[in-house]
Amino acid sequence: MTEITVRATDEALAYLEEIALEMVKLFSIDLDEARGRINRRFKDRPFMTRSAETYLFHEEQDVWAKHIYYGRESYWWVDDEPRDPLPYP
């Protein structure tokens, strides 16, 4: 079973787990893939300080889920057109 390996406070880890669960719900992927995508997205971005947590908490879980799944460059929020997810792994 894949775990979230991002360096983060307990509060930030709990939020990342909520994002993973949202990805499972929205995209019908398994929890291992969701956590793996989160690990890949934030591998160089620890959430160990209040300012780092603020960056994480400024978006709702569903927004992060879509950014991580589709990529910010997909502009998924602009229209309702179907999009391909970022390749995984």
PDB file of N, CA, C and O in Angstrom, chain B, residues numbered from 101:
ATOM      1  N   MET B 101       0.844  -1.186   0.000  1.00  0.00           N
ATOM      2  CA  MET B 101       0.000   0.000   0.000  1.00  0.00           C
ATOM      3  C   MET B 101       0.886   1.245   0.000  1.00  0.00           C
ATOM      4  O   MET B 101       1.811   1.363   0.803  1.00  0.00           O
ATOM      5  N   THR B 102       0.593   2.156  -0.898  1.00  0.00           N
ATOM      6  CA  THR B 102       1.331   3.404  -1.001  1.00  0.00           C
ATOM      7  C   THR B 102       0.907   4.350   0.116  1.00  0.00           C
ATOM      8  O   THR B 102      -0.280   4.509   0.400  1.00  0.00           O
ATOM      9  N   GLU B 103       1.890   4.967   0.734  1.00  0.00           N
ATOM     10  CA  GLU B 103       1.638   5.978   1.758  1.00  0.00           C
ATOM     11  C   GLU B 103       2.035   7.340   1.215  1.00  0.00           C
ATOM     12  O   GLU B 103       2.831   7.428   0.280  1.00  0.00           O
ATOM     13  N   ILE B 104       1.496   8.388   1.784  1.00  0.00           N
ATOM     14  CA  ILE B 104       1.933   9.734   1.430  1.00  0.00           C
ATOM     15  C   ILE B 104       3.278   9.961   2.109  1.00  0.00           C
ATOM     16  O   ILE B 104       3.399   9.843   3.328  1.00  0.00           O
ATOM     17  N   THR B 105       4.282  10.286   1.309  1.00  0.00           N
ATOM     18  CA  THR B 105       5.644  10.435   1.824  1.00  0.00           C
ATOM     19  C   THR B 105       6.117  11.880   1.837  1.00  0.00           C
ATOM     20  O   THR B 105       7.284  12.142   2.127  1.00  0.00           O
ATOM     21  N   VAL B 106       5.243  12.811   1.532  1.00  0.00           N
ATOM     22  CA  VAL B 106       5.583  14.228   1.541  1.00  0.00           C
ATOM     23  C   VAL B 106       5.917  14.628   2.975  1.00  0.00           C
ATOM     24  O   VAL B 106       5.197  14.273   3.908  1.00  0.00           O
ATOM     25  N   ARG B 107       7.010  15.368   3.144  1.00  0.00           N
ATOM     26  CA  ARG B 107       7.335  15.876   4.484  1.00  0.00           C
ATOM     27  C   ARG B 107       6.308  16.949   4.831  1.00  0.00           C
ATOM     28  O   ARG B 107       6.187  17.958   4.137  1.00  0.00           O
ATOM     29  N   ALA B 108       5.575  16.716   5.912  1.00  0.00           N
ATOM     30  CA  ALA B 108       4.486  17.630   6.248  1.00  0.00           C
ATOM     31  C   ALA B 108       4.107  17.484   7.716  1.00  0.00           C
ATOM     32  O   ALA B 108       4.384  16.465   8.351  1.00  0.00           O
ATOM     33  N   THR B 109       3.471  18.519   8.236  1.00  0.00           N
ATOM     34  CA  THR B 109       2.922  18.450   9.587  1.00  0.00           C
ATOM     35  C   THR B 109       1.761  17.462   9.592  1.00  0.00           C
ATOM     36  O   THR B 109       1.266  17.069   8.535  1.00  0.00           O
ATOM     37  N   ASP B 110       1.338  17.072  10.763  1.00  0.00           N
ATOM     38  CA  ASP B 110       0.201  16.154  10.859  1.00  0.00           C
ATOM     39  C   ASP B 110      -1.048  16.745  10.207  1.00  0.00           C
ATOM     40  O   ASP B 110      -1.798  16.034   9.537  1.00  0.00           O
ATOM     41  N   GLU B 111      -1.269  18.034  10.401  1.00  0.00           N
ATOM     42  CA  GLU B 111      -2.440  18.692   9.816  1.00  0.00           C
ATOM     43  C   GLU B 111      -2.356  18.686   8.287  1.00  0.00           C
ATOM     44  O   GLU B 111      -3.348  18.420   7.609  1.00  0.00           O
ATOM     45  N   ALA B 112      -1.182  18.975   7.755  1.00  0.00           N
ATOM     46  CA  ALA B 112      -1.006  18.978   6.302  1.00  0.00           C
ATOM     47  C   ALA B 112      -1.133  17.562   5.740  1.00  0.00           C
ATOM     48  O   ALA B 112      -1.716  17.377   4.672  1.00  0.00           O
ATOM     49  N   LEU B 113      -0.600  16.563   6.440  1.00  0.00           N
ATOM     50  CA  LEU B 113      -0.735  15.175   5.986  1.00  0.00           C
ATOM     51  C   LEU B 113      -2.206  14.761   5.938  1.00  0.00           C
ATOM     52  O   LEU B 113      -2.634  14.081   5.005  1.00  0.00           O
ATOM     53  N   ALA B 114      -2.965  15.168   6.933  1.00  0.00           N
ATOM     54  CA  ALA B 114      -4.397  14.853   6.942  1.00  0.00           C
ATOM     55  C   ALA B 114      -5.094  15.510   5.743  1.00  0.00           C
ATOM     56  O   ALA B 114      -5.982  14.908   5.140  1.00  0.00           O
ATOM     57  N   TYR B 115      -4.701  16.724   5.401  1.00  0.00           N
ATOM     58  CA  TYR B 115      -5.286  17.423   4.255  1.00  0.00           C
ATOM     59  C   TYR B 115      -4.912  16.722   2.955  1.00  0.00           C
ATOM     60  O   TYR B 115      -5.748  16.572   2.064  1.00  0.00           O
ATOM     61  N   LEU B 116      -3.650  16.289   2.845  1.00  0.00           N
ATOM     62  CA  LEU B 116      -3.212  15.554   1.658  1.00  0.00           C
ATOM     63  C   LEU B 116      -3.991  14.250   1.508  1.00  0.00           C
ATOM     64  O   LEU B 116      -4.331  13.847   0.395  1.00  0.00           O
ATOM     65  N   GLU B 117      -4.267  13.604   2.614  1.00  0.00           N
ATOM     66  CA  GLU B 117      -5.064  12.369   2.568  1.00  0.00           C
ATOM     67  C   GLU B 117      -6.489  12.672   2.093  1.00  0.00           C
ATOM     68  O   GLU B 117      -7.068  11.888   1.342  1.00  0.00           O
ATOM     69  N   GLU B 118      -7.054  13.796   2.521  1.00  0.00           N
ATOM     70  CA  GLU B 118      -8.382  14.199   2.040  1.00  0.00           C
ATOM     71  C   GLU B 118      -8.354  14.441   0.526  1.00  0.00           C
ATOM     72  O   GLU B 118      -9.302  14.094  -0.179  1.00  0.00           O
ATOM     73  N   ILE B 119      -7.274  15.029   0.037  1.00  0.00           N
ATOM     74  CA  ILE B 119      -7.125  15.235  -1.407  1.00  0.00           C
ATOM     75  C   ILE B 119      -7.076  13.887  -2.119  1.00  0.00           C
ATOM     76  O   ILE B 119      -7.699  13.720  -3.167  1.00  0.00           O
ATOM     77  N   ALA B 120      -6.345  12.929  -1.564  1.00  0.00           N
ATOM     78  CA  ALA B 120      -6.266  11.586  -2.164  1.00  0.00           C
ATOM     79  C   ALA B 120      -7.651  10.953  -2.227  1.00  0.00           C
ATOM     80  O   ALA B 120      -8.018  10.375  -3.250  1.00  0.00           O
ATOM     81  N   LEU B 121      -8.412  11.053  -1.164  1.00  0.00           N
ATOM     82  CA  LEU B 121      -9.762  10.482  -1.146  1.00  0.00           C
ATOM     83  C   LEU B 121     -10.665  11.175  -2.163  1.00  0.00           C
ATOM     84  O   LEU B 121     -11.516  10.532  -2.778  1.00  0.00           O
ATOM     85  N   GLU B 122     -10.484  12.472  -2.339  1.00  0.00           N
ATOM     86  CA  GLU B 122     -11.261  13.209  -3.341  1.00  0.00           C
ATOM     87  C   GLU B 122     -10.909  12.725  -4.748  1.00  0.00           C
ATOM     88  O   GLU B 122     -11.791  12.605  -5.598  1.00  0.00           O
ATOM     89  N   MET B 123      -9.639  12.447  -4.999  1.00  0.00           N
ATOM     90  CA  MET B 123      -9.223  11.928  -6.305  1.00  0.00           C
ATOM     91  C   MET B 123      -9.864  10.567  -6.572  1.00  0.00           C
ATOM     92  O   MET B 123     -10.302  10.293  -7.690  1.00  0.00           O
ATOM     93  N   VAL B 124      -9.917   9.732  -5.565  1.00  0.00           N
ATOM     94  CA  VAL B 124     -10.567   8.420  -5.705  1.00  0.00           C
ATOM     95  C   VAL B 124     -12.032   8.611  -6.094  1.00  0.00           C
ATOM     96  O   VAL B 124     -12.537   7.942  -6.996  1.00  0.00           O
ATOM     97  N   LYS B 125     -12.701   9.521  -5.410  1.00  0.00           N
ATOM     98  CA  LYS B 125     -14.115   9.779  -5.666  1.00  0.00           C
ATOM     99  C   LYS B 125     -14.358  10.376  -7.047  1.00  0.00           C
ATOM    100  O   LYS B 125     -15.271   9.952  -7.755  1.00  0.00           O
ATOM    101  N   LEU B 126     -13.550  11.349  -7.430  1.00  0.00           N
ATOM    102  CA  LEU B 126     -13.777  12.063  -8.688  1.00  0.00           C
ATOM    103  C   LEU B 126     -13.379  11.262  -9.923  1.00  0.00           C
ATOM    104  O   LEU B 126     -14.031  11.351 -10.963  1.00  0.00           O
ATOM    105  N   PHE B 127     -12.304  10.478  -9.805  1.00  0.00           N
ATOM    106  CA  PHE B 127     -11.714   9.874 -11.001  1.00  0.00           C
ATOM    107  C   PHE B 127     -11.734   8.349 -11.009  1.00  0.00           C
ATOM    108  O   PHE B 127     -11.205   7.725 -11.929  1.00  0.00           O
ATOM    109  N   SER B 128     -12.329   7.758 -10.006  1.00  0.00           N
ATOM    110  CA  SER B 128     -12.411   6.290  -9.919  1.00  0.00           C
ATOM    111  C   SER B 128     -11.048   5.619 -10.048  1.00  0.00           C
ATOM    112  O   SER B 128     -10.911   4.589 -10.708  1.00  0.00           O
ATOM    113  N   ILE B 129     -10.043   6.213  -9.413  1.00  0.00           N
ATOM    114  CA  ILE B 129      -8.726   5.594  -9.346  1.00  0.00           C
ATOM    115  C   ILE B 129      -8.579   4.992  -7.958  1.00  0.00           C
ATOM    116  O   ILE B 129      -9.346   5.321  -7.053  1.00  0.00           O
ATOM    117  N   ASP B 130      -7.601   4.114  -7.784  1.00  0.00           N
ATOM    118  CA  ASP B 130      -7.426   3.540  -6.455  1.00  0.00           C
ATOM    119  C   ASP B 130      -6.604   4.478  -5.572  1.00  0.00           C
ATOM    120  O   ASP B 130      -5.933   5.391  -6.055  1.00  0.00           O
ATOM    121  N   LEU B 131      -6.674   4.229  -4.293  1.00  0.00           N
ATOM    122  CA  LEU B 131      -6.023   5.093  -3.311  1.00  0.00           C
ATOM    123  C   LEU B 131      -4.508   5.087  -3.487  1.00  0.00           C
ATOM    124  O   LEU B 131      -3.868   6.117  -3.276  1.00  0.00           O
ATOM    125  N   ASP B 132      -3.923   3.967  -3.864  1.00  0.00           N
ATOM    126  CA  ASP B 132      -2.482   3.924  -4.100  1.00  0.00           C
ATOM    127  C   ASP B 132      -2.072   4.893  -5.204  1.00  0.00           C
ATOM    128  O   ASP B 132      -1.082   5.611  -5.066  1.00  0.00           O
ATOM    129  N   GLU B 133      -2.833   4.916  -6.301  1.00  0.00           N
ATOM    130  CA  GLU B 133      -2.515   5.845  -7.386  1.00  0.00           C
ATOM    131  C   GLU B 133      -2.680   7.284  -6.930  1.00  0.00           C
ATOM    132  O   GLU B 133      -1.838   8.128  -7.234  1.00  0.00           O
ATOM    133  N   ALA B 134      -3.743   7.572  -6.213  1.00  0.00           N
ATOM    134  CA  ALA B 134      -3.972   8.938  -5.736  1.00  0.00           C
ATOM    135  C   ALA B 134      -2.820   9.398  -4.851  1.00  0.00           C
ATOM    136  O   ALA B 134      -2.308  10.505  -5.018  1.00  0.00           O
ATOM    137  N   ARG B 135      -2.419   8.561  -3.921  1.00  0.00           N
ATOM    138  CA  ARG B 135      -1.292   8.919  -3.046  1.00  0.00           C
ATOM    139  C   ARG B 135       0.001   9.048  -3.844  1.00  0.00           C
ATOM    140  O   ARG B 135       0.807   9.941  -3.579  1.00  0.00           O
ATOM    141  N   GLY B 136       0.201   8.173  -4.808  1.00  0.00           N
ATOM    142  CA  GLY B 136       1.391   8.251  -5.649  1.00  0.00           C
ATOM    143  C   GLY B 136       1.447   9.550  -6.437  1.00  0.00           C
ATOM    144  O   GLY B 136       2.510  10.157  -6.567  1.00  0.00           O
ATOM    145  N   ARG B 137       0.314   9.972  -6.960  1.00  0.00           N
ATOM    146  CA  ARG B 137       0.257  11.236  -7.692  1.00  0.00           C
ATOM    147  C   ARG B 137       0.562  12.409  -6.765  1.00  0.00           C
ATOM    148  O   ARG B 137       1.252  13.347  -7.164  1.00  0.00           O
ATOM    149  N   ILE B 138       0.060  12.366  -5.544  1.00  0.00           N
ATOM    150  CA  ILE B 138       0.349  13.419  -4.564  1.00  0.00           C
ATOM    151  C   ILE B 138       1.840  13.425  -4.239  1.00  0.00           C
ATOM    152  O   ILE B 138       2.457  14.489  -4.201  1.00  0.00           O
ATOM    153  N   ASN B 139       2.420  12.260  -4.005  1.00  0.00           N
ATOM    154  CA  ASN B 139       3.856  12.180  -3.714  1.00  0.00           C
ATOM    155  C   ASN B 139       4.671  12.775  -4.854  1.00  0.00           C
ATOM    156  O   ASN B 139       5.625  13.517  -4.619  1.00  0.00           O
ATOM    157  N   ARG B 140       4.296  12.451  -6.084  1.00  0.00           N
ATOM    158  CA  ARG B 140       5.021  12.968  -7.241  1.00  0.00           C
ATOM    159  C   ARG B 140       4.877  14.487  -7.336  1.00  0.00           C
ATOM    160  O   ARG B 140       5.859  15.190  -7.576  1.00  0.00           O
ATOM    161  N   ARG B 141       3.665  14.993  -7.150  1.00  0.00           N
ATOM    162  CA  ARG B 141       3.406  16.437  -7.286  1.00  0.00           C
ATOM    163  C   ARG B 141       4.152  17.262  -6.237  1.00  0.00           C
ATOM    164  O   ARG B 141       4.656  18.344  -6.536  1.00  0.00           O
ATOM    165  N   PHE B 142       4.220  16.751  -5.015  1.00  0.00           N
ATOM    166  CA  PHE B 142       4.791  17.534  -3.917  1.00  0.00           C
ATOM    167  C   PHE B 142       6.122  16.992  -3.405  1.00  0.00           C
ATOM    168  O   PHE B 142       6.515  17.311  -2.283  1.00  0.00           O
ATOM    169  N   LYS B 143       6.824  16.183  -4.195  1.00  0.00           N
ATOM    170  CA  LYS B 143       8.063  15.554  -3.722  1.00  0.00           C
ATOM    171  C   LYS B 143       9.110  16.565  -3.276  1.00  0.00           C
ATOM    172  O   LYS B 143       9.890  16.279  -2.369  1.00  0.00           O
ATOM    173  N   ASP B 144       9.141  17.725  -3.887  1.00  0.00           N
ATOM    174  CA  ASP B 144      10.124  18.750  -3.520  1.00  0.00           C
ATOM    175  C   ASP B 144       9.492  19.923  -2.788  1.00  0.00           C
ATOM    176  O   ASP B 144      10.066  21.010  -2.731  1.00  0.00           O
ATOM    177  N   ARG B 145       8.316  19.703  -2.232  1.00  0.00           N
ATOM    178  CA  ARG B 145       7.573  20.783  -1.579  1.00  0.00           C
ATOM    179  C   ARG B 145       7.111  20.337  -0.194  1.00  0.00           C
ATOM    180  O   ARG B 145       5.974  19.890  -0.046  1.00  0.00           O
ATOM    181  N   PRO B 146       7.969  20.447   0.824  1.00  0.00           N
ATOM    182  CA  PRO B 146       7.524  20.061   2.164  1.00  0.00           C
ATOM    183  C   PRO B 146       6.530  21.079   2.736  1.00  0.00           C
ATOM    184  O   PRO B 146       6.553  22.262   2.396  1.00  0.00           O
ATOM    185  N   PHE B 147       5.679  20.586   3.596  1.00  0.00           N
ATOM    186  CA  PHE B 147       4.693  21.427   4.270  1.00  0.00           C
ATOM    187  C   PHE B 147       4.962  21.379   5.770  1.00  0.00           C
ATOM    188  O   PHE B 147       4.168  20.855   6.551  1.00  0.00           O
ATOM    189  N   MET B 148       6.100  21.941   6.144  1.00  0.00           N
ATOM    190  CA  MET B 148       6.552  21.875   7.532  1.00  0.00           C
ATOM    191  C   MET B 148       6.434  23.212   8.268  1.00  0.00           C
ATOM    192  O   MET B 148       6.667  23.275   9.475  1.00  0.00           O
ATOM    193  N   THR B 149       6.081  24.261   7.562  1.00  0.00           N
ATOM    194  CA  THR B 149       5.949  25.574   8.183  1.00  0.00           C
ATOM    195  C   THR B 149       4.527  26.097   7.971  1.00  0.00           C
ATOM    196  O   THR B 149       3.781  25.586   7.136  1.00  0.00           O
ATOM    197  N   ARG B 150       4.177  27.098   8.725  1.00  0.00           N
ATOM    198  CA  ARG B 150       2.843  27.691   8.610  1.00  0.00           C
ATOM    199  C   ARG B 150       2.644  28.293   7.219  1.00  0.00           C
ATOM    200  O   ARG B 150       1.563  28.165   6.645  1.00  0.00           O
ATOM    201  N   SER B 151       3.667  28.944   6.670  1.00  0.00           N
ATOM    202  CA  SER B 151       3.502  29.532   5.342  1.00  0.00           C
ATOM    203  C   SER B 151       3.347  28.447   4.276  1.00  0.00           C
ATOM    204  O   SER B 151       2.592  28.629   3.321  1.00  0.00           O
ATOM    205  N   ALA B 152       4.043  27.335   4.422  1.00  0.00           N
ATOM    206  CA  ALA B 152       3.892  26.225   3.476  1.00  0.00           C
ATOM    207  C   ALA B 152       2.498  25.615   3.600  1.00  0.00           C
ATOM    208  O   ALA B 152       1.876  25.268   2.597  1.00  0.00           O
ATOM    209  N   GLU B 153       2.013  25.486   4.830  1.00  0.00           N
ATOM    210  CA  GLU B 153       0.652  24.982   5.031  1.00  0.00           C
ATOM    211  C   GLU B 153      -0.381  25.916   4.399  1.00  0.00           C
ATOM    212  O   GLU B 153      -1.362  25.455   3.815  1.00  0.00           O
ATOM    213  N   THR B 154      -0.162  27.217   4.516  1.00  0.00           N
ATOM    214  CA  THR B 154      -1.080  28.189   3.935  1.00  0.00           C
ATOM    215  C   THR B 154      -1.196  27.985   2.432  1.00  0.00           C
ATOM    216  O   THR B 154      -2.288  28.081   1.871  1.00  0.00           O
ATOM    217  N   TYR B 155      -0.068  27.704   1.778  1.00  0.00           N
ATOM    218  CA  TYR B 155      -0.091  27.414   0.341  1.00  0.00           C
ATOM    219  C   TYR B 155      -0.982  26.210   0.063  1.00  0.00           C
ATOM    220  O   TYR B 155      -1.777  26.236  -0.877  1.00  0.00           O
ATOM    221  N   LEU B 156      -0.861  25.172   0.854  1.00  0.00           N
ATOM    222  CA  LEU B 156      -1.662  23.968   0.666  1.00  0.00           C
ATOM    223  C   LEU B 156      -3.138  24.227   0.944  1.00  0.00           C
ATOM    224  O   LEU B 156      -4.000  23.822   0.164  1.00  0.00           O
ATOM    225  N   PHE B 157      -3.427  24.897   2.044  1.00  0.00           N
ATOM    226  CA  PHE B 157      -4.810  25.079   2.476  1.00  0.00           C
ATOM    227  C   PHE B 157      -5.564  26.145   1.681  1.00  0.00           C
ATOM    228  O   PHE B 157      -6.776  26.283   1.847  1.00  0.00           O
ATOM    229  N   HIS B 158      -4.883  26.894   0.829  1.00  0.00           N
ATOM    230  CA  HIS B 158      -5.571  27.971   0.101  1.00  0.00           C
ATOM    231  C   HIS B 158      -6.501  27.447  -0.984  1.00  0.00           C
ATOM    232  O   HIS B 158      -7.328  28.200  -1.499  1.00  0.00           O
ATOM    233  N   GLU B 159      -6.385  26.173  -1.340  1.00  0.00           N
ATOM    234  CA  GLU B 159      -7.282  25.558  -2.325  1.00  0.00           C
ATOM    235  C   GLU B 159      -8.085  24.441  -1.647  1.00  0.00           C
ATOM    236  O   GLU B 159      -7.587  23.761  -0.750  1.00  0.00           O
ATOM    237  N   GLU B 160      -9.309  24.269  -2.082  1.00  0.00           N
ATOM    238  CA  GLU B 160     -10.137  23.169  -1.579  1.00  0.00           C
ATOM    239  C   GLU B 160      -9.586  21.839  -2.103  1.00  0.00           C
ATOM    240  O   GLU B 160      -8.837  21.807  -3.080  1.00  0.00           O
ATOM    241  N   GLN B 161      -9.962  20.760  -1.448  1.00  0.00           N
ATOM    242  CA  GLN B 161      -9.461  19.437  -1.804  1.00  0.00           C
ATOM    243  C   GLN B 161      -9.798  19.060  -3.248  1.00  0.00           C
ATOM    244  O   GLN B 161      -8.961  18.479  -3.940  1.00  0.00           O
ATOM    245  N   ASP B 162     -10.996  19.379  -3.709  1.00  0.00           N
ATOM    246  CA  ASP B 162     -11.363  19.007  -5.078  1.00  0.00           C
ATOM    247  C   ASP B 162     -10.549  19.776  -6.116  1.00  0.00           C
ATOM    248  O   ASP B 162     -10.257  19.248  -7.188  1.00  0.00           O
ATOM    249  N   VAL B 163     -10.187  20.997  -5.809  1.00  0.00           N
ATOM    250  CA  VAL B 163      -9.364  21.784  -6.729  1.00  0.00           C
ATOM    251  C   VAL B 163      -7.967  21.173  -6.819  1.00  0.00           C
ATOM    252  O   VAL B 163      -7.438  20.994  -7.917  1.00  0.00           O
ATOM    253  N   TRP B 164      -7.366  20.851  -5.669  1.00  0.00           N
ATOM    254  CA  TRP B 164      -6.056  20.188  -5.691  1.00  0.00           C
ATOM    255  C   TRP B 164      -6.146  18.859  -6.435  1.00  0.00           C
ATOM    256  O   TRP B 164      -5.258  18.522  -7.218  1.00  0.00           O
ATOM    257  N   ALA B 165      -7.201  18.115  -6.195  1.00  0.00           N
ATOM    258  CA  ALA B 165      -7.351  16.814  -6.857  1.00  0.00           C
ATOM    259  C   ALA B 165      -7.313  16.982  -8.370  1.00  0.00           C
ATOM    260  O   ALA B 165      -6.648  16.210  -9.060  1.00  0.00           O
ATOM    261  N   LYS B 166      -8.002  17.960  -8.881  1.00  0.00           N
ATOM    262  CA  LYS B 166      -8.032  18.185 -10.328  1.00  0.00           C
ATOM    263  C   LYS B 166      -6.700  18.716 -10.852  1.00  0.00           C
ATOM    264  O   LYS B 166      -6.261  18.327 -11.935  1.00  0.00           O
ATOM    265  N   HIS B 167      -6.054  19.600 -10.092  1.00  0.00           N
ATOM    266  CA  HIS B 167      -4.721  20.078 -10.495  1.00  0.00           C
ATOM    267  C   HIS B 167      -3.741  18.911 -10.582  1.00  0.00           C
ATOM    268  O   HIS B 167      -2.971  18.804 -11.537  1.00  0.00           O
ATOM    269  N   ILE B 168      -3.779  18.055  -9.593  1.00  0.00           N
ATOM    270  CA  ILE B 168      -2.836  16.931  -9.545  1.00  0.00           C
ATOM    271  C   ILE B 168      -3.153  15.920 -10.644  1.00  0.00           C
ATOM    272  O   ILE B 168      -2.238  15.389 -11.274  1.00  0.00           O
ATOM    273  N   TYR B 169      -4.406  15.654 -10.875  1.00  0.00           N
ATOM    274  CA  TYR B 169      -4.814  14.639 -11.846  1.00  0.00           C
ATOM    275  C   TYR B 169      -4.625  15.101 -13.294  1.00  0.00           C
ATOM    276  O   TYR B 169      -4.099  14.362 -14.126  1.00  0.00           O
ATOM    277  N   TYR B 170      -5.060  16.330 -13.582  1.00  0.00           N
ATOM    278  CA  TYR B 170      -5.001  16.842 -14.950  1.00  0.00           C
ATOM    279  C   TYR B 170      -3.773  17.708 -15.224  1.00  0.00           C
ATOM    280  O   TYR B 170      -3.317  17.790 -16.364  1.00  0.00           O
ATOM    281  N   GLY B 171      -3.244  18.346 -14.202  1.00  0.00           N
ATOM    282  CA  GLY B 171      -2.163  19.311 -14.376  1.00  0.00           C
ATOM    283  C   GLY B 171      -2.723  20.715 -14.489  1.00  0.00           C
ATOM    284  O   GLY B 171      -3.764  20.928 -15.110  1.00  0.00           O
ATOM    285  N   ARG B 172      -2.042  21.657 -13.897  1.00  0.00           N
ATOM    286  CA  ARG B 172      -2.493  23.053 -13.959  1.00  0.00           C
ATOM    287  C   ARG B 172      -2.524  23.564 -15.388  1.00  0.00           C
ATOM    288  O   ARG B 172      -3.382  24.374 -15.739  1.00  0.00           O
ATOM    289  N   GLU B 173      -1.607  23.104 -16.206  1.00  0.00           N
ATOM    290  CA  GLU B 173      -1.499  23.587 -17.582  1.00  0.00           C
ATOM    291  C   GLU B 173      -2.664  23.115 -18.457  1.00  0.00           C
ATOM    292  O   GLU B 173      -2.803  23.567 -19.594  1.00  0.00           O
ATOM    293  N   SER B 174      -3.493  22.221 -17.946  1.00  0.00           N
ATOM    294  CA  SER B 174      -4.635  21.742 -18.728  1.00  0.00           C
ATOM    295  C   SER B 174      -5.796  22.741 -18.734  1.00  0.00           C
ATOM    296  O   SER B 174      -6.706  22.634 -19.556  1.00  0.00           O
ATOM    297  N   TYR B 175      -5.761  23.711 -17.818  1.00  0.00           N
ATOM    298  CA  TYR B 175      -6.835  24.695 -17.686  1.00  0.00           C
ATOM    299  C   TYR B 175      -8.200  24.021 -17.569  1.00  0.00           C
ATOM    300  O   TYR B 175      -9.165  24.430 -18.214  1.00  0.00           O
ATOM    301  N   TRP B 176      -8.265  22.990 -16.742  1.00  0.00           N
ATOM    302  CA  TRP B 176      -9.485  22.204 -16.563  1.00  0.00           C
ATOM    303  C   TRP B 176     -10.662  23.055 -16.099  1.00  0.00           C
ATOM    304  O   TRP B 176     -11.814  22.685 -16.328  1.00  0.00           O
ATOM    305  N   TRP B 177     -10.399  24.171 -15.462  1.00  0.00           N
ATOM    306  CA  TRP B 177     -11.458  25.000 -14.892  1.00  0.00           C
ATOM    307  C   TRP B 177     -12.107  25.936 -15.921  1.00  0.00           C
ATOM    308  O   TRP B 177     -13.115  26.572 -15.614  1.00  0.00           O
ATOM    309  N   VAL B 178     -11.553  26.032 -17.124  1.00  0.00           N
ATOM    310  CA  VAL B 178     -12.038  26.986 -18.115  1.00  0.00           C
ATOM    311  C   VAL B 178     -13.353  26.543 -18.747  1.00  0.00           C
ATOM    312  O   VAL B 178     -14.241  27.368 -18.962  1.00  0.00           O
ATOM    313  N   ASP B 179     -13.490  25.271 -19.043  1.00  0.00           N
ATOM    314  CA  ASP B 179     -14.702  24.795 -19.700  1.00  0.00           C
ATOM    315  C   ASP B 179     -14.972  23.349 -19.274  1.00  0.00           C
ATOM    316  O   ASP B 179     -14.230  22.780 -18.474  1.00  0.00           O
ATOM    317  N   ASP B 180     -16.010  22.783 -19.802  1.00  0.00           N
ATOM    318  CA  ASP B 180     -16.391  21.422 -19.427  1.00  0.00           C
ATOM    319  C   ASP B 180     -15.880  20.375 -20.412  1.00  0.00           C
ATOM    320  O   ASP B 180     -16.361  19.242 -20.415  1.00  0.00           O
ATOM    321  N   GLU B 181     -14.928  20.737 -21.233  1.00  0.00           N
ATOM    322  CA  GLU B 181     -14.390  19.791 -22.200  1.00  0.00           C
ATOM    323  C   GLU B 181     -13.661  18.642 -21.490  1.00  0.00           C
ATOM    324  O   GLU B 181     -12.967  18.869 -20.498  1.00  0.00           O
ATOM    325  N   PRO B 182     -13.813  17.428 -21.986  1.00  0.00           N
ATOM    326  CA  PRO B 182     -13.085  16.298 -21.396  1.00  0.00           C
ATOM    327  C   PRO B 182     -11.581  16.496 -21.544  1.00  0.00           C
ATOM    328  O   PRO B 182     -11.108  17.066 -22.526  1.00  0.00           O
ATOM    329  N   ARG B 183     -10.854  16.023 -20.569  1.00  0.00           N
ATOM    330  CA  ARG B 183      -9.406  16.154 -20.574  1.00  0.00           C
ATOM    331  C   ARG B 183      -8.776  14.804 -20.283  1.00  0.00           C
ATOM    332  O   ARG B 183      -9.373  13.948 -19.629  1.00  0.00           O
ATOM    333  N   ASP B 184      -7.579  14.632 -20.771  1.00  0.00           N
ATOM    334  CA  ASP B 184      -6.804  13.448 -20.427  1.00  0.00           C
ATOM    335  C   ASP B 184      -6.019  13.727 -19.153  1.00  0.00           C
ATOM    336  O   ASP B 184      -5.495  14.826 -18.975  1.00  0.00           O
ATOM    337  N   PRO B 185      -5.936  12.749 -18.272  1.00  0.00           N
ATOM    338  CA  PRO B 185      -5.135  12.947 -17.063  1.00  0.00           C
ATOM    339  C   PRO B 185      -3.649  12.923 -17.390  1.00  0.00           C
ATOM    340  O   PRO B 185      -3.237  12.416 -18.433  1.00  0.00           O
ATOM    341  N   LEU B 186      -2.860  13.473 -16.494  1.00  0.00           N
ATOM    342  CA  LEU B 186      -1.409  13.339 -16.614  1.00  0.00           C
ATOM    343  C   LEU B 186      -1.068  11.850 -16.542  1.00  0.00           C
ATOM    344  O   LEU B 186      -1.695  11.118 -15.776  1.00  0.00           O
ATOM    345  N   PRO B 187      -0.110  11.396 -17.308  1.00  0.00           N
ATOM    346  CA  PRO B 187       0.254   9.976 -17.249  1.00  0.00           C
ATOM    347  C   PRO B 187       0.712   9.586 -15.843  1.00  0.00           C
ATOM    348  O   PRO B 187       1.311  10.380 -15.117  1.00  0.00           O
ATOM    349  N   TYR B 188       0.413   8.354 -15.489  1.00  0.00           N
ATOM    350  CA  TYR B 188       0.867   7.821 -14.199  1.00  0.00           C
ATOM    351  C   TYR B 188       1.237   6.362 -14.404  1.00  0.00           C
ATOM    352  O   TYR B 188       0.485   5.659 -15.079  1.00  0.00           O
ATOM    353  N   PRO B 189       2.300   5.878 -13.890  1.00  0.00           N
ATOM    354  CA  PRO B 189       3.257   6.567 -13.026  1.00  0.00           C
ATOM    355  C   PRO B 189       4.130   7.447 -13.777  1.00  0.00           C
ATOM    356  O   PRO B 189       4.995   8.102 -13.195  1.00  0.00           O
TER     357      PRO B 189
END
